[in-house]
Amino acid sequence: MSIRAKFILFANLVVWSTGLGLIVSTSFIYRTSLNDSFSQARETEMVKWQAICSSSLAEKVPGFIPVYAQMLAMQPGVTGAYFLGHGQTEPAGSPIPATTDAIILSREVLVADKQVGQAVLGFSKAYQAKLVNQMLLIAFIKVLVVTVLLAAATILGGGLFADRIGRRLLVLRAAAVQIEEGNFAVRIPPSTDELSFFTEYFNRVAERLATLDQRKDDFIASVSHDLRSPLQCITGYTRFVMDGVSGPVTEKQQKQLAIVLKSAAQLGSLVNTILDISKLEAEKLTLNLKPADIKLIATDVHNMLAVLAAKYQLSLLLDVPDGLPQAKIDAEQIQRVMTNLVTNALTLTPSGGSVTLRAAQDGPSTLRISVADTGPGIPADKIRSMFTKFFQVEETKKDARKRGTGLGLTICKLLVEAHGGRIWVESEWQKGATFIFTVPTV
């Protein structure tokens, strides 16, 4: 669940819990308050009825008592009203039905400080309960409306706030991914919010990593450049000895010198790769861009590596249709990319598997070249690091037929991007991998 969803969910839980608490408290507190209000209203009506009876008798107009009683009985919630004088058997007014629904109040009526009878007033319990429930319902609806409005405001405001934080975290995440992929030049724009500390700290770490990476590259490039002369001497003098310039060489010595020469060639290839990477990163490697036939290049790579595939008991397949437009590329460097990708696939694919080199048109001005294998594939968390210098998938090292340096894919990426194309990998662990890159057409 995203941070935005969690924040909104939590805020809404608070709002709805508060609303529920208000409804429950209203049910108890407001109901008690309403009952008290109705009790006071009954007392007020009782006092009025008592006063009417007292004044009517004092002014000797007892006929007004039943008239007013009838008027009282017509009011909502009043079940009846009457006056019963001392010694009288018939009340004056509206009798109260003998039901359990009634709330009956009675007060002594005084005339000239003398008790002359009782004023009685009846109220309906059901009517009062109905009014209380109606008023509680109105209160509940108001609380519910306020809660819904607060929830909506929370979703809107909280969503905007969470989005703001989420966007900042996404920037941090994207920058961290860039760092993981070896782009130490990435920086996060400064901010004035609570995340400013992380932003500044991240930028300082990135600056430090960039400095260390540059020093490492400078050191490797310097050492690689300085290795060229000794390697040339080793190769040159080894050939002299093998050719018998310095005297006769036995067959055993020839084999040993061949091993030395092969090792020197491998080291020289590694040195050249490191120097090419340095030039590509510094944009100092000059590409010889010319129209070239991709099918011809792919066929050469297939024919060159078919022997290696047979040695590993693999099927090396070529799937390139006729009629593809020519690509505007440095043919030697793109052949180098294809060779690296196919060699890697052959190295990692178990015997009995297959590697397929494909090419097809991808849009009006782009060709798409891919190398698919039936090897172990790449774990999902390692895919984004595949083109980082010196990176190797630990899970596949033990199954590889030979150990690499972790530079082959890096130089492939730099060469493809130098042509204006892009390169990526699609893979599932234990389901093979497909490396894909694009190049522009003429």
C-alpha positions in Angstrom: 0.0 0.0 0.0 1.4 3.4 -0.9 2.2 6.1 1.6 -0.6 8.3 0.2 -3.2 5.5 0.7 -1.9 4.8 4.2 -2.1 8.4 5.2 -5.6 8.9 3.8 -6.8 5.7 5.4 -5.3 6.7 8.8 -6.8 10.2 8.6 -10.2 8.9 7.6 -10.1 6.4 10.5 -9.5 9.3 12.9 -12.3 11.3 11.3 -14.8 8.5 11.3 -13.9 7.4 14.8 -14.4 10.9 16.0 -17.8 11.0 14.2 -18.8 7.7 15.7 -17.8 9.0 19.1 -19.9 12.1 18.6 -22.9 10.0 17.6 -22.6 7.8 20.7 -22.1 10.7 23.0 -25.0 12.5 21.4 -27.2 9.4 22.0 -26.5 9.6 25.7 -25.8 13.3 26.5 -28.3 14.9 24.1 -31.1 12.5 25.0 -30.7 13.3 28.7 -30.6 17.0 27.8 -33.7 16.8 25.7 -35.6 14.9 28.4 -34.6 17.5 31.0 -35.8 20.3 28.6 -39.2 18.5 28.2 -39.4 18.1 31.9 -38.9 21.8 32.4 -41.5 22.6 29.7 -44.0 20.4 31.5 -43.3 22.2 34.8 -43.8 25.5 33.0 -47.1 24.4 31.6 -48.2 23.1 35.0 -47.4 26.4 36.6 -49.4 28.2 34.0 -52.4 25.8 34.4 -52.2 26.2 38.2 -52.2 30.0 37.9 -55.1 30.0 35.5 -57.2 27.9 37.9 -56.2 30.1 40.9 -57.0 33.4 39.0 -60.3 32.1 37.6 -61.5 31.1 41.0 -60.3 34.2 42.6 -62.1 36.4 40.1 -65.1 34.1 40.4 -65.2 33.0 36.7 -64.9 29.3 37.2 -66.4 28.8 33.7 -63.0 29.8 32.2 -61.4 26.7 33.7 -62.9 24.0 31.4 -62.5 26.3 28.4 -58.8 26.7 29.0 -58.5 23.0 29.8 -60.0 22.2 26.4 -57.4 24.5 24.8 -54.6 22.8 26.7 -55.9 19.3 25.6 -55.6 20.4 22.0 -51.9 21.1 22.3 -49.6 18.4 20.9 -48.4 16.0 23.6 -51.1 17.0 26.2 -53.5 14.2 27.0 -55.8 16.2 29.3 -56.2 19.0 31.9 -58.8 19.5 34.7 -59.4 21.1 38.1 -60.9 19.1 41.0 -62.1 21.2 43.9 -62.1 19.8 47.4 -65.3 18.0 48.1 -66.2 17.8 44.4 -66.6 14.5 42.5 -66.7 15.9 39.0 -63.6 17.5 37.6 -63.8 20.7 35.6 -62.0 20.4 32.3 -60.7 17.7 30.0 -60.3 14.3 31.7 -57.0 12.3 31.3 -57.4 8.8 29.8 -56.5 6.1 32.2 -53.4 4.8 30.3 -49.8 4.0 31.2 -48.7 6.4 28.4 -49.5 9.5 30.5 -47.2 11.6 32.6 -49.5 13.2 35.2 -48.6 16.3 37.1 -50.8 17.9 39.9 -50.5 21.1 42.0 -52.5 22.5 44.8 -54.6 25.6 43.8 -54.6 28.4 46.4 -57.1 31.2 46.7 -56.4 33.8 49.3 -53.8 31.4 50.8 -56.4 28.7 51.1 -56.2 25.3 49.3 -59.3 24.9 47.2 -58.4 22.0 45.0 -55.9 20.5 42.6 -54.9 21.4 39.1 -54.0 18.3 37.1 -52.2 18.1 33.7 -51.4 15.0 31.6 -48.7 14.6 29.0 -48.0 11.8 26.5 -44.9 9.7 27.0 -45.1 8.4 23.4 -45.2 12.0 22.0 -42.2 13.0 24.0 -40.3 10.0 23.0 -41.2 10.7 19.3 -39.9 14.3 19.6 -36.7 13.1 21.3 -36.1 10.5 18.6 -36.7 13.1 15.8 -34.4 15.6 17.3 -31.7 13.0 17.9 -32.1 11.9 14.3 -31.6 15.5 13.1 -28.6 15.7 15.4 -27.2 12.4 14.0 -27.7 13.6 10.4 -25.9 16.8 11.2 -23.0 14.9 12.8 -22.9 12.5 9.8 -22.9 15.4 7.3 -20.1 17.1 9.2 -18.2 13.8 9.3 -18.6 13.2 5.6 -17.5 16.7 4.8 -14.5 16.3 7.1 -13.7 12.9 5.5 -13.9 14.5 2.0 -11.7 17.4 3.2 -9.3 14.8 4.7 -9.1 12.9 1.4 -8.5 16.0 -0.6 -6.2 17.8 1.8 -4.5 14.6 3.0 -4.2 13.4 -0.5 -2.5 16.6 -1.6 -0.2 16.6 1.4 0.6 12.9 0.9 1.2 13.5 -2.8 3.6 16.2 -2.0 5.5 14.0 0.4 5.2 11.0 -2.0 6.6 13.1 -4.9 9.6 14.0 -2.8 10.1 10.4 -1.8 9.8 9.3 -5.4 12.5 11.9 -6.4 14.7 10.4 -3.6 13.9 6.9 -4.9 14.6 7.7 -8.5 17.9 9.4 -7.5 18.9 6.3 -5.4 18.2 4.1 -8.4 20.4 6.3 -10.5 23.2 6.0 -7.9 22.7 2.2 -7.9 23.1 2.2 -11.7 26.3 4.1 -11.4 25.1 7.6 -12.3 26.8 9.6 -9.5 26.2 12.9 -11.2 22.5 12.8 -10.1 21.4 15.5 -7.6 18.2 16.4 -5.8 16.8 19.9 -6.0 17.1 21.6 -2.5 14.0 22.1 -0.4 12.9 24.0 2.7 10.6 21.3 4.2 11.3 18.5 6.7 12.9 16.4 4.0 15.6 19.0 3.4 18.0 17.2 5.7 17.7 14.0 3.6 18.1 16.0 0.4 21.3 17.7 1.6 22.7 14.5 3.0 21.9 12.6 -0.2 23.6 15.2 -2.4 26.7 15.2 -0.1 26.9 11.4 -0.4 26.3 11.5 -4.1 29.1 14.2 -4.4 31.4 12.0 -2.4 30.6 8.9 -4.5 31.1 10.9 -7.7 34.5 12.0 -6.5 35.5 8.5 -5.5 34.2 7.0 -8.7 36.1 9.6 -10.8 39.3 8.9 -8.9 38.8 5.2 -9.4 38.2 5.7 -13.2 41.2 8.0 -13.4 43.4 5.4 -11.6 42.2 2.5 -13.7 42.6 4.5 -17.0 46.1 5.6 -15.9 47.1 2.1 -14.9 45.6 0.6 -18.1 47.4 3.1 -20.3 50.7 2.4 -18.5 50.2 -1.3 -19.0 50.1 -1.0 -22.8 53.9 -0.6 -23.2 54.9 -3.5 -21.0 52.3 -5.7 -22.7 53.6 -4.8 -26.1 57.1 -5.7 -24.9 55.8 -9.0 -23.5 54.0 -9.8 -26.7 56.8 -8.7 -29.0 59.6 -10.6 -27.2 57.4 -13.7 -26.8 56.9 -13.8 -30.6 60.6 -13.4 -31.1 61.4 -16.3 -28.9 58.6 -18.4 -30.5 60.0 -17.6 -34.0 63.4 -18.8 -32.9 65.1 -15.4 -33.2 66.9 -15.9 -30.0 67.7 -19.6 -30.6 66.1 -23.0 -31.0 62.8 -23.5 -29.0 61.5 -26.9 -28.1 57.9 -28.0 -28.7 57.2 -27.9 -24.9 58.6 -24.3 -24.8 56.4 -23.4 -27.8 53.3 -24.5 -25.9 54.3 -22.6 -22.8 55.1 -19.4 -24.8 51.7 -19.8 -26.6 50.0 -19.7 -23.2 52.0 -16.6 -22.3 51.0 -15.0 -25.6 47.3 -15.9 -25.1 47.3 -14.5 -21.6 49.0 -11.3 -22.8 46.4 -11.0 -25.5 43.5 -11.4 -23.0 45.1 -8.8 -20.7 45.6 -6.5 -23.7 41.9 -6.9 -24.6 40.9 -6.0 -21.0 43.2 -2.9 -21.1 41.7 -1.8 -24.4 38.2 -2.3 -23.1 38.9 -0.2 -20.0 40.5 2.6 -22.1 37.5 2.5 -24.6 35.1 2.8 -21.7 37.0 5.8 -20.4 36.9 7.4 -23.9 33.2 6.7 -24.2 32.4 8.2 -20.8 34.5 11.3 -21.7 32.8 11.3 -25.2 36.3 11.1 -26.8 35.8 7.9 -28.8 35.2 8.7 -32.5 32.7 6.5 -34.3 33.0 5.8 -38.0 29.3 6.1 -38.9 28.4 4.7 -42.3 25.5 2.8 -43.8 25.8 -0.9 -42.9 23.9 -4.1 -43.5 22.8 -5.4 -40.1 22.1 -8.9 -41.5 25.6 -9.1 -42.8 27.1 -8.1 -39.4 24.8 -10.5 -37.6 25.7 -13.3 -40.0 29.4 -12.7 -39.3 28.9 -12.8 -35.6 26.8 -16.1 -35.9 29.5 -17.8 -38.1 32.3 -16.6 -35.8 30.6 -17.9 -32.6 29.1 -21.1 -34.1 32.2 -23.1 -33.1 31.9 -21.9 -29.5 28.2 -22.8 -29.4 29.0 -26.3 -30.7 31.7 -26.7 -28.1 29.2 -25.9 -25.4 26.5 -28.1 -27.0 24.2 -25.2 -27.7 22.0 -24.2 -30.6 23.0 -20.8 -32.0 20.1 -19.5 -34.1 20.0 -16.5 -36.5 16.7 -14.8 -37.2 17.2 -11.8 -39.4 14.8 -11.2 -42.4 15.9 -9.9 -45.8 15.1 -6.4 -46.8 15.9 -4.6 -43.6 17.0 -0.9 -44.1 20.6 -0.1 -43.7 21.7 1.2 -40.3 23.8 4.3 -39.8 26.4 2.8 -37.5 30.1 2.1 -36.8 29.9 -1.5 -38.1 32.9 -2.6 -36.1 31.6 -1.3 -32.8 28.1 -2.7 -33.3 29.6 -6.1 -34.2 31.5 -5.8 -30.9 28.2 -5.3 -29.1 26.6 -8.3 -30.7 29.6 -10.4 -30.0 29.7 -9.5 -26.4 26.0 -10.2 -25.9 26.0 -13.5 -27.8 29.2 -14.6 -26.0 27.7 -13.8 -22.6 24.6 -15.8 -23.5 26.6 -18.8 -24.7 28.7 -18.7 -21.5 25.7 -18.8 -19.2 23.2 -21.1 -21.0 23.3 -24.7 -19.9 24.1 -27.4 -22.5 21.2 -28.4 -24.6 19.8 -24.9 -24.6 19.7 -22.3 -27.3 20.7 -18.7 -28.1 18.9 -16.7 -30.7 20.3 -13.5 -32.4 17.4 -11.5 -34.0 17.0 -8.3 -35.9 13.9 -6.5 -37.0 12.6 -3.1 -38.0 11.3 -1.1 -35.0 9.6 2.0 -36.3 10.4 4.0 -39.4 13.9 5.0 -38.3 15.1 2.3 -35.9 16.3 -1.3 -36.0 15.9 -3.6 -33.0 18.5 -6.2 -32.3 18.1 -8.8 -29.6 19.9 -11.8 -28.1 17.7 -14.3 -26.3 18.9 -17.3 -24.3 17.4 -20.2 -22.4 19.8 -19.7 -19.5 19.2 -19.0 -15.8 17.9 -15.5 -16.3 18.4 -12.6 -14.0 16.8 -11.9 -10.5 14.4 -9.0 -10.6 16.4 -7.0 -8.1 19.5 -7.2 -10.2 18.2 -6.2 -13.6 18.7 -2.5 -13.1 22.4 -3.0 -12.3 23.3 -5.2 -15.2 25.0 -2.4 -17.2 27.0 -1.1 -14.2 30.7 -1.3 -14.4 32.2 -4.5 -12.8 28.8 -5.7 -11.8 28.2 -9.5 -11.9 25.2 -11.6 -10.9 26.4 -13.7 -8.0 23.6 -16.3 -8.5 24.9 -17.2 -12.0 28.7 -17.1 -11.3 28.9 -20.7 -10.3 27.1 -21.9 -13.5 29.1 -19.7 -15.9 31.7 -21.5 -18.1 34.2 -18.7 -17.5 34.4 -15.6 -15.3 34.1 -12.2 -16.9 35.3 -8.8 -15.7 31.8 -7.2 -15.5 32.8 -4.7 -18.2 31.3 -6.3 -21.3 27.7 -5.0 -20.8 29.0 -1.6 -19.7 30.8 -1.0 -23.0 27.8 -2.4 -24.9 25.6 0.3 -23.2 28.1 3.1 -23.9 28.5 2.1 -27.5 24.8 1.8 -28.2 24.1 5.1 -26.5 26.9 6.7 -28.5 25.0 5.7 -31.6 21.8 7.3 -30.3 20.1 4.0 -29.4 19.2 2.4 -26.1 19.8 -1.0 -24.6 17.9 -2.9 -21.9 17.2 -6.4 -20.6 14.0 -8.4 -20.2 14.2 -11.5 -17.9 12.6 -13.6 -15.3 14.7 -15.7 -12.9 15.1 -19.3 -14.2 13.3 -18.4 -17.4 16.1 -17.0 -19.6 17.1 -13.5 -20.5 16.8 -11.3 -23.6 19.1 -8.3 -24.2 17.7 -5.8 -26.6 19.3 -2.7 -28.2 18.3 -0.3 -31.0 20.3 1.6 -33.6 19.2 4.3 -36.1 18.6 3.5 -39.8 20.0 5.6 -42.7 
